[in-house]
Amino acid sequence: MARNARAAARAVAIQQDAAAQTATRLMFAAAGLAAALALAGALALISG
């Protein structure tokens, strides 16, 4: 019984870790996109 509970808890922890990694990847992707847009906007302003 305890072994099953431990396995279930481990599976939940793995799923939560995967979700956190996905959220982090999405956050970095959004930050990269924002930086690219800011750079493009700055270049457009500079080039006039």
PDBQT receptor file of N, H, CA, C and O in Angstrom, charges set to zero:
ATOM      1  N   MET A   1       0.839  -1.205   0.000  1.00  0.00    +0.000 N 
ATOM      2  CA  MET A   1       0.000   0.000   0.000  1.00  0.00    +0.000 C 
ATOM      3  C   MET A   1       0.872   1.253   0.000  1.00  0.00    +0.000 C 
ATOM      4  O   MET A   1       0.660   2.166  -0.799  1.00  0.00    +0.000 OA
ATOM      5  N   ALA A   2       1.846   1.291   0.894  1.00  0.00    +0.000 N 
ATOM      6  H   ALA A   2       2.018   0.550   1.543  1.00  0.00    +0.000 HD
ATOM      7  CA  ALA A   2       2.724   2.459   0.960  1.00  0.00    +0.000 C 
ATOM      8  C   ALA A   2       3.532   2.599  -0.325  1.00  0.00    +0.000 C 
ATOM      9  O   ALA A   2       3.833   3.707  -0.768  1.00  0.00    +0.000 OA
ATOM     10  N   ARG A   3       3.877   1.455  -0.916  1.00  0.00    +0.000 N 
ATOM     11  H   ARG A   3       3.633   0.555  -0.556  1.00  0.00    +0.000 HD
ATOM     12  CA  ARG A   3       4.664   1.511  -2.148  1.00  0.00    +0.000 C 
ATOM     13  C   ARG A   3       3.851   2.161  -3.267  1.00  0.00    +0.000 C 
ATOM     14  O   ARG A   3       4.379   2.959  -4.042  1.00  0.00    +0.000 OA
ATOM     15  N   ASN A   4       2.549   1.810  -3.349  1.00  0.00    +0.000 N 
ATOM     16  H   ASN A   4       2.120   1.162  -2.720  1.00  0.00    +0.000 HD
ATOM     17  CA  ASN A   4       1.695   2.417  -4.369  1.00  0.00    +0.000 C 
ATOM     18  C   ASN A   4       1.540   3.917  -4.134  1.00  0.00    +0.000 C 
ATOM     19  O   ASN A   4       1.564   4.704  -5.080  1.00  0.00    +0.000 OA
ATOM     20  N   ALA A   5       1.383   4.307  -2.887  1.00  0.00    +0.000 N 
ATOM     21  H   ALA A   5       1.363   3.668  -2.118  1.00  0.00    +0.000 HD
ATOM     22  CA  ALA A   5       1.234   5.725  -2.566  1.00  0.00    +0.000 C 
ATOM     23  C   ALA A   5       2.508   6.479  -2.923  1.00  0.00    +0.000 C 
ATOM     24  O   ALA A   5       2.454   7.601  -3.427  1.00  0.00    +0.000 OA
ATOM     25  N   ARG A   6       3.653   5.855  -2.659  1.00  0.00    +0.000 N 
ATOM     26  H   ARG A   6       3.696   4.944  -2.250  1.00  0.00    +0.000 HD
ATOM     27  CA  ARG A   6       4.926   6.499  -2.980  1.00  0.00    +0.000 C 
ATOM     28  C   ARG A   6       5.078   6.650  -4.491  1.00  0.00    +0.000 C 
ATOM     29  O   ARG A   6       5.546   7.683  -4.970  1.00  0.00    +0.000 OA
ATOM     30  N   ALA A   7       4.688   5.629  -5.233  1.00  0.00    +0.000 N 
ATOM     31  H   ALA A   7       4.309   4.790  -4.843  1.00  0.00    +0.000 HD
ATOM     32  CA  ALA A   7       4.768   5.695  -6.693  1.00  0.00    +0.000 C 
ATOM     33  C   ALA A   7       3.830   6.768  -7.241  1.00  0.00    +0.000 C 
ATOM     34  O   ALA A   7       4.185   7.491  -8.171  1.00  0.00    +0.000 OA
ATOM     35  N   ALA A   8       2.647   6.868  -6.668  1.00  0.00    +0.000 N 
ATOM     36  H   ALA A   8       2.359   6.280  -5.912  1.00  0.00    +0.000 HD
ATOM     37  CA  ALA A   8       1.694   7.886  -7.114  1.00  0.00    +0.000 C 
ATOM     38  C   ALA A   8       2.224   9.284  -6.806  1.00  0.00    +0.000 C 
ATOM     39  O   ALA A   8       2.114  10.187  -7.635  1.00  0.00    +0.000 OA
ATOM     40  N   ALA A   9       2.794   9.463  -5.623  1.00  0.00    +0.000 N 
ATOM     41  H   ALA A   9       2.883   8.729  -4.950  1.00  0.00    +0.000 HD
ATOM     42  CA  ALA A   9       3.346  10.768  -5.254  1.00  0.00    +0.000 C 
ATOM     43  C   ALA A   9       4.499  11.136  -6.174  1.00  0.00    +0.000 C 
ATOM     44  O   ALA A   9       4.655  12.297  -6.554  1.00  0.00    +0.000 OA
ATOM     45  N   ARG A  10       5.305  10.142  -6.529  1.00  0.00    +0.000 N 
ATOM     46  H   ARG A  10       5.178   9.199  -6.220  1.00  0.00    +0.000 HD
ATOM     47  CA  ARG A  10       6.437  10.402  -7.433  1.00  0.00    +0.000 C 
ATOM     48  C   ARG A  10       5.930  10.781  -8.821  1.00  0.00    +0.000 C 
ATOM     49  O   ARG A  10       6.484  11.676  -9.460  1.00  0.00    +0.000 OA
ATOM     50  N   ALA A  11       4.888  10.112  -9.286  1.00  0.00    +0.000 N 
ATOM     51  H   ALA A  11       4.438   9.386  -8.767  1.00  0.00    +0.000 HD
ATOM     52  CA  ALA A  11       4.319  10.434 -10.599  1.00  0.00    +0.000 C 
ATOM     53  C   ALA A  11       3.767  11.859 -10.616  1.00  0.00    +0.000 C 
ATOM     54  O   ALA A  11       3.939  12.584 -11.595  1.00  0.00    +0.000 OA
ATOM     55  N   VAL A  12       3.107  12.253  -9.533  1.00  0.00    +0.000 N 
ATOM     56  H   VAL A  12       2.968  11.664  -8.737  1.00  0.00    +0.000 HD
ATOM     57  CA  VAL A  12       2.577  13.618  -9.452  1.00  0.00    +0.000 C 
ATOM     58  C   VAL A  12       3.716  14.626  -9.449  1.00  0.00    +0.000 C 
ATOM     59  O   VAL A  12       3.627  15.664 -10.104  1.00  0.00    +0.000 OA
ATOM     60  N   ALA A  13       4.788  14.331  -8.718  1.00  0.00    +0.000 N 
ATOM     61  H   ALA A  13       4.861  13.487  -8.186  1.00  0.00    +0.000 HD
ATOM     62  CA  ALA A  13       5.934  15.243  -8.672  1.00  0.00    +0.000 C 
ATOM     63  C   ALA A  13       6.566  15.379 -10.050  1.00  0.00    +0.000 C 
ATOM     64  O   ALA A  13       6.958  16.477 -10.444  1.00  0.00    +0.000 OA
ATOM     65  N   ILE A  14       6.668  14.280 -10.784  1.00  0.00    +0.000 N 
ATOM     66  H   ILE A  14       6.349  13.388 -10.464  1.00  0.00    +0.000 HD
ATOM     67  CA  ILE A  14       7.238  14.326 -12.138  1.00  0.00    +0.000 C 
ATOM     68  C   ILE A  14       6.354  15.169 -13.046  1.00  0.00    +0.000 C 
ATOM     69  O   ILE A  14       6.859  15.966 -13.838  1.00  0.00    +0.000 OA
ATOM     70  N   GLN A  15       5.043  15.003 -12.941  1.00  0.00    +0.000 N 
ATOM     71  H   GLN A  15       4.633  14.356 -12.299  1.00  0.00    +0.000 HD
ATOM     72  CA  GLN A  15       4.126  15.788 -13.773  1.00  0.00    +0.000 C 
ATOM     73  C   GLN A  15       4.230  17.277 -13.441  1.00  0.00    +0.000 C 
ATOM     74  O   GLN A  15       4.223  18.119 -14.339  1.00  0.00    +0.000 OA
ATOM     75  N   GLN A  16       4.328  17.596 -12.150  1.00  0.00    +0.000 N 
ATOM     76  H   GLN A  16       4.334  16.912 -11.420  1.00  0.00    +0.000 HD
ATOM     77  CA  GLN A  16       4.441  19.001 -11.748  1.00  0.00    +0.000 C 
ATOM     78  C   GLN A  16       5.745  19.596 -12.248  1.00  0.00    +0.000 C 
ATOM     79  O   GLN A  16       5.778  20.754 -12.665  1.00  0.00    +0.000 OA
ATOM     80  N   ASP A  17       6.835  18.809 -12.211  1.00  0.00    +0.000 N 
ATOM     81  H   ASP A  17       6.809  17.869 -11.873  1.00  0.00    +0.000 HD
ATOM     82  CA  ASP A  17       8.125  19.284 -12.698  1.00  0.00    +0.000 C 
ATOM     83  C   ASP A  17       8.061  19.539 -14.198  1.00  0.00    +0.000 C 
ATOM     84  O   ASP A  17       8.598  20.534 -14.686  1.00  0.00    +0.000 OA
ATOM     85  N   ALA A  18       7.410  18.646 -14.925  1.00  0.00    +0.000 N 
ATOM     86  H   ALA A  18       6.974  17.838 -14.529  1.00  0.00    +0.000 HD
ATOM     87  CA  ALA A  18       7.271  18.829 -16.368  1.00  0.00    +0.000 C 
ATOM     88  C   ALA A  18       6.452  20.075 -16.671  1.00  0.00    +0.000 C 
ATOM     89  O   ALA A  18       6.776  20.817 -17.598  1.00  0.00    +0.000 OA
ATOM     90  N   ALA A  19       5.400  20.312 -15.906  1.00  0.00    +0.000 N 
ATOM     91  H   ALA A  19       5.136  19.709 -15.153  1.00  0.00    +0.000 HD
ATOM     92  CA  ALA A  19       4.575  21.503 -16.115  1.00  0.00    +0.000 C 
ATOM     93  C   ALA A  19       5.380  22.769 -15.823  1.00  0.00    +0.000 C 
ATOM     94  O   ALA A  19       5.258  23.763 -16.539  1.00  0.00    +0.000 OA
ATOM     95  N   ALA A  20       6.198  22.732 -14.776  1.00  0.00    +0.000 N 
ATOM     96  H   ALA A  20       6.297  21.924 -14.195  1.00  0.00    +0.000 HD
ATOM     97  CA  ALA A  20       7.020  23.897 -14.442  1.00  0.00    +0.000 C 
ATOM     98  C   ALA A  20       8.037  24.165 -15.544  1.00  0.00    +0.000 C 
ATOM     99  O   ALA A  20       8.283  25.320 -15.892  1.00  0.00    +0.000 OA
ATOM    100  N   GLN A  21       8.633  23.104 -16.096  1.00  0.00    +0.000 N 
ATOM    101  H   GLN A  21       8.433  22.166 -15.812  1.00  0.00    +0.000 HD
ATOM    102  CA  GLN A  21       9.598  23.285 -17.185  1.00  0.00    +0.000 C 
ATOM    103  C   GLN A  21       8.912  23.865 -18.409  1.00  0.00    +0.000 C 
ATOM    104  O   GLN A  21       9.472  24.730 -19.083  1.00  0.00    +0.000 OA
ATOM    105  N   THR A  22       7.701  23.397 -18.705  1.00  0.00    +0.000 N 
ATOM    106  H   THR A  22       7.246  22.694 -18.158  1.00  0.00    +0.000 HD
ATOM    107  CA  THR A  22       6.956  23.924 -19.854  1.00  0.00    +0.000 C 
ATOM    108  C   THR A  22       6.646  25.401 -19.650  1.00  0.00    +0.000 C 
ATOM    109  O   THR A  22       6.793  26.201 -20.573  1.00  0.00    +0.000 OA
ATOM    110  N   ALA A  23       6.219  25.762 -18.449  1.00  0.00    +0.000 N 
ATOM    111  H   ALA A  23       6.099  25.112 -17.699  1.00  0.00    +0.000 HD
ATOM    112  CA  ALA A  23       5.908  27.163 -18.163  1.00  0.00    +0.000 C 
ATOM    113  C   ALA A  23       7.156  28.027 -18.294  1.00  0.00    +0.000 C 
ATOM    114  O   ALA A  23       7.093  29.143 -18.810  1.00  0.00    +0.000 OA
ATOM    115  N   THR A  24       8.292  27.508 -17.825  1.00  0.00    +0.000 N 
ATOM    116  H   THR A  24       8.343  26.602 -17.406  1.00  0.00    +0.000 HD
ATOM    117  CA  THR A  24       9.545  28.265 -17.933  1.00  0.00    +0.000 C 
ATOM    118  C   THR A  24       9.932  28.452 -19.387  1.00  0.00    +0.000 C 
ATOM    119  O   THR A  24      10.358  29.535 -19.789  1.00  0.00    +0.000 OA
ATOM    120  N   ARG A  25       9.783  27.385 -20.186  1.00  0.00    +0.000 N 
ATOM    121  H   ARG A  25       9.437  26.505 -19.859  1.00  0.00    +0.000 HD
ATOM    122  CA  ARG A  25      10.106  27.504 -21.614  1.00  0.00    +0.000 C 
ATOM    123  C   ARG A  25       9.206  28.538 -22.286  1.00  0.00    +0.000 C 
ATOM    124  O   ARG A  25       9.676  29.340 -23.093  1.00  0.00    +0.000 OA
ATOM    125  N   LEU A  26       7.925  28.521 -21.960  1.00  0.00    +0.000 N 
ATOM    126  H   LEU A  26       7.543  27.870 -21.304  1.00  0.00    +0.000 HD
ATOM    127  CA  LEU A  26       6.999  29.495 -22.548  1.00  0.00    +0.000 C 
ATOM    128  C   LEU A  26       7.360  30.913 -22.126  1.00  0.00    +0.000 C 
ATOM    129  O   LEU A  26       7.274  31.845 -22.925  1.00  0.00    +0.000 OA
ATOM    130  N   MET A  27       7.765  31.073 -20.868  1.00  0.00    +0.000 N 
ATOM    131  H   MET A  27       7.835  30.316 -20.219  1.00  0.00    +0.000 HD
ATOM    132  CA  MET A  27       8.136  32.396 -20.375  1.00  0.00    +0.000 C 
ATOM    133  C   MET A  27       9.368  32.919 -21.112  1.00  0.00    +0.000 C 
ATOM    134  O   MET A  27       9.408  34.082 -21.514  1.00  0.00    +0.000 OA
ATOM    135  N   PHE A  28      10.381  32.053 -21.289  1.00  0.00    +0.000 N 
ATOM    136  H   PHE A  28      10.349  31.108 -20.963  1.00  0.00    +0.000 HD
ATOM    137  CA  PHE A  28      11.579  32.483 -22.009  1.00  0.00    +0.000 C 
ATOM    138  C   PHE A  28      11.273  32.745 -23.477  1.00  0.00    +0.000 C 
ATOM    139  O   PHE A  28      11.844  33.660 -24.071  1.00  0.00    +0.000 OA
ATOM    140  N   ALA A  29      10.386  31.961 -24.067  1.00  0.00    +0.000 N 
ATOM    141  H   ALA A  29       9.922  31.218 -23.585  1.00  0.00    +0.000 HD
ATOM    142  CA  ALA A  29      10.008  32.193 -25.465  1.00  0.00    +0.000 C 
ATOM    143  C   ALA A  29       9.311  33.544 -25.606  1.00  0.00    +0.000 C 
ATOM    144  O   ALA A  29       9.573  34.284 -26.554  1.00  0.00    +0.000 OA
ATOM    145  N   ALA A  30       8.428  33.863 -24.668  1.00  0.00    +0.000 N 
ATOM    146  H   ALA A  30       8.215  33.262 -23.898  1.00  0.00    +0.000 HD
ATOM    147  CA  ALA A  30       7.737  35.154 -24.714  1.00  0.00    +0.000 C 
ATOM    148  C   ALA A  30       8.721  36.300 -24.513  1.00  0.00    +0.000 C 
ATOM    149  O   ALA A  30       8.607  37.336 -25.167  1.00  0.00    +0.000 OA
ATOM    150  N   ALA A  31       9.685  36.123 -23.613  1.00  0.00    +0.000 N 
ATOM    151  H   ALA A  31       9.778  35.281 -23.081  1.00  0.00    +0.000 HD
ATOM    152  CA  ALA A  31      10.692  37.168 -23.391  1.00  0.00    +0.000 C 
ATOM    153  C   ALA A  31      11.554  37.353 -24.633  1.00  0.00    +0.000 C 
ATOM    154  O   ALA A  31      11.897  38.481 -24.989  1.00  0.00    +0.000 OA
ATOM    155  N   GLY A  32      11.904  36.258 -25.293  1.00  0.00    +0.000 N 
ATOM    156  H   GLY A  32      11.626  35.342 -25.004  1.00  0.00    +0.000 HD
ATOM    157  CA  GLY A  32      12.690  36.349 -26.520  1.00  0.00    +0.000 C 
ATOM    158  C   GLY A  32      11.924  37.049 -27.625  1.00  0.00    +0.000 C 
ATOM    159  O   GLY A  32      12.486  37.855 -28.366  1.00  0.00    +0.000 OA
ATOM    160  N   LEU A  33      10.645  36.742 -27.734  1.00  0.00    +0.000 N 
ATOM    161  H   LEU A  33      10.188  36.087 -27.132  1.00  0.00    +0.000 HD
ATOM    162  CA  LEU A  33       9.806  37.392 -28.749  1.00  0.00    +0.000 C 
ATOM    163  C   LEU A  33       9.695  38.890 -28.463  1.00  0.00    +0.000 C 
ATOM    164  O   LEU A  33       9.782  39.709 -29.378  1.00  0.00    +0.000 OA
ATOM    165  N   ALA A  34       9.504  39.242 -27.201  1.00  0.00    +0.000 N 
ATOM    166  H   ALA A  34       9.434  38.577 -26.457  1.00  0.00    +0.000 HD
ATOM    167  CA  ALA A  34       9.419  40.660 -26.842  1.00  0.00    +0.000 C 
ATOM    168  C   ALA A  34      10.728  41.377 -27.152  1.00  0.00    +0.000 C 
ATOM    169  O   ALA A  34      10.718  42.509 -27.634  1.00  0.00    +0.000 OA
ATOM    170  N   ALA A  35      11.857  40.721 -26.876  1.00  0.00    +0.000 N 
ATOM    171  H   ALA A  35      11.865  39.801 -26.484  1.00  0.00    +0.000 HD
ATOM    172  CA  ALA A  35      13.155  41.338 -27.171  1.00  0.00    +0.000 C 
ATOM    173  C   ALA A  35      13.335  41.516 -28.672  1.00  0.00    +0.000 C 
ATOM    174  O   ALA A  35      13.843  42.545 -29.117  1.00  0.00    +0.000 OA
ATOM    175  N   ALA A  36      12.923  40.525 -29.454  1.00  0.00    +0.000 N 
ATOM    176  H   ALA A  36      12.510  39.689 -29.092  1.00  0.00    +0.000 HD
ATOM    177  CA  ALA A  36      13.042  40.630 -30.911  1.00  0.00    +0.000 C 
ATOM    178  C   ALA A  36      12.172  41.764 -31.445  1.00  0.00    +0.000 C 
ATOM    179  O   ALA A  36      12.594  42.514 -32.326  1.00  0.00    +0.000 OA
ATOM    180  N   LEU A  37      10.966  41.886 -30.915  1.00  0.00    +0.000 N 
ATOM    181  H   LEU A  37      10.624  41.277 -30.199  1.00  0.00    +0.000 HD
ATOM    182  CA  LEU A  37      10.091  42.976 -31.352  1.00  0.00    +0.000 C 
ATOM    183  C   LEU A  37      10.659  44.337 -30.947  1.00  0.00    +0.000 C 
ATOM    184  O   LEU A  37      10.579  45.298 -31.712  1.00  0.00    +0.000 OA
ATOM    185  N   ALA A  38      11.227  44.417 -29.752  1.00  0.00    +0.000 N 
ATOM    186  H   ALA A  38      11.292  43.636 -29.131  1.00  0.00    +0.000 HD
ATOM    187  CA  ALA A  38      11.827  45.678 -29.311  1.00  0.00    +0.000 C 
ATOM    188  C   ALA A  38      13.015  46.041 -30.195  1.00  0.00    +0.000 C 
ATOM    189  O   ALA A  38      13.190  47.205 -30.556  1.00  0.00    +0.000 OA
ATOM    190  N   LEU A  39      13.825  45.055 -30.542  1.00  0.00    +0.000 N 
ATOM    191  H   LEU A  39      13.684  44.110 -30.249  1.00  0.00    +0.000 HD
ATOM    192  CA  LEU A  39      14.973  45.309 -31.416  1.00  0.00    +0.000 C 
ATOM    193  C   LEU A  39      14.510  45.755 -32.794  1.00  0.00    +0.000 C 
ATOM    194  O   LEU A  39      15.068  46.688 -33.372  1.00  0.00    +0.000 OA
ATOM    195  N   ALA A  40      13.494  45.089 -33.318  1.00  0.00    +0.000 N 
ATOM    196  H   ALA A  40      13.041  44.331 -32.849  1.00  0.00    +0.000 HD
ATOM    197  CA  ALA A  40      12.967  45.473 -34.634  1.00  0.00    +0.000 C 
ATOM    198  C   ALA A  40      12.405  46.892 -34.591  1.00  0.00    +0.000 C 
ATOM    199  O   ALA A  40      12.602  47.666 -35.527  1.00  0.00    +0.000 OA
ATOM    200  N   GLY A  41      11.713  47.232 -33.517  1.00  0.00    +0.000 N 
ATOM    201  H   GLY A  41      11.553  46.604 -32.757  1.00  0.00    +0.000 HD
ATOM    202  CA  GLY A  41      11.180  48.582 -33.382  1.00  0.00    +0.000 C 
ATOM    203  C   GLY A  41      12.281  49.621 -33.282  1.00  0.00    +0.000 C 
ATOM    204  O   GLY A  41      12.184  50.693 -33.878  1.00  0.00    +0.000 OA
ATOM    205  N   ALA A  42      13.338  49.306 -32.524  1.00  0.00    +0.000 N 
ATOM    206  H   ALA A  42      13.418  48.434 -32.040  1.00  0.00    +0.000 HD
ATOM    207  CA  ALA A  42      14.458  50.238 -32.401  1.00  0.00    +0.000 C 
ATOM    208  C   ALA A  42      15.147  50.429 -33.744  1.00  0.00    +0.000 C 
ATOM    209  O   ALA A  42      15.505  51.550 -34.105  1.00  0.00    +0.000 OA
ATOM    210  N   LEU A  43      15.336  49.345 -34.484  1.00  0.00    +0.000 N 
ATOM    211  H   LEU A  43      15.045  48.434 -34.191  1.00  0.00    +0.000 HD
ATOM    212  CA  LEU A  43      15.963  49.455 -35.806  1.00  0.00    +0.000 C 
ATOM    213  C   LEU A  43      15.094  50.279 -36.749  1.00  0.00    +0.000 C 
ATOM    214  O   LEU A  43      15.605  51.065 -37.546  1.00  0.00    +0.000 OA
ATOM    215  N   ALA A  44      13.783  50.097 -36.655  1.00  0.00    +0.000 N 
ATOM    216  H   ALA A  44      13.368  49.458 -36.007  1.00  0.00    +0.000 HD
ATOM    217  CA  ALA A  44      12.882  50.870 -37.510  1.00  0.00    +0.000 C 
ATOM    218  C   ALA A  44      12.962  52.360 -37.167  1.00  0.00    +0.000 C 
ATOM    219  O   ALA A  44      12.919  53.208 -38.058  1.00  0.00    +0.000 OA
ATOM    220  N   LEU A  45      13.077  52.675 -35.871  1.00  0.00    +0.000 N 
ATOM    221  H   LEU A  45      13.112  51.986 -35.147  1.00  0.00    +0.000 HD
ATOM    222  CA  LEU A  45      13.193  54.081 -35.470  1.00  0.00    +0.000 C 
ATOM    223  C   LEU A  45      14.522  54.674 -35.931  1.00  0.00    +0.000 C 
ATOM    224  O   LEU A  45      14.581  55.814 -36.393  1.00  0.00    +0.000 OA
ATOM    225  N   ILE A  46      15.589  53.881 -35.797  1.00  0.00    +0.000 N 
ATOM    226  H   ILE A  46      15.541  52.955 -35.421  1.00  0.00    +0.000 HD
ATOM    227  CA  ILE A  46      16.917  54.373 -36.174  1.00  0.00    +0.000 C 
ATOM    228  C   ILE A  46      16.987  54.614 -37.682  1.00  0.00    +0.000 C 
ATOM    229  O   ILE A  46      17.521  55.626 -38.136  1.00  0.00    +0.000 OA
ATOM    230  N   SER A  47      16.442  53.671 -38.448  1.00  0.00    +0.000 N 
ATOM    231  H   SER A  47      16.009  52.849 -38.079  1.00  0.00    +0.000 HD
ATOM    232  CA  SER A  47      16.528  53.787 -39.902  1.00  0.00    +0.000 C 
ATOM    233  C   SER A  47      15.603  54.883 -40.423  1.00  0.00    +0.000 C 
ATOM    234  O   SER A  47      15.758  55.352 -41.551  1.00  0.00    +0.000 OA
ATOM    235  N   GLY A  48      14.655  55.282 -39.606  1.00  0.00    +0.000 N 
ATOM    236  H   GLY A  48      14.529  54.901 -38.690  1.00  0.00    +0.000 HD
ATOM    237  CA  GLY A  48      13.813  56.411 -39.938  1.00  0.00    +0.000 C 
ATOM    238  C   GLY A  48      12.808  56.151 -40.998  1.00  0.00    +0.000 C 
ATOM    239  O   GLY A  48      12.042  57.045 -41.356  1.00  0.00    +0.000 OA
TER     240      GLY A  48
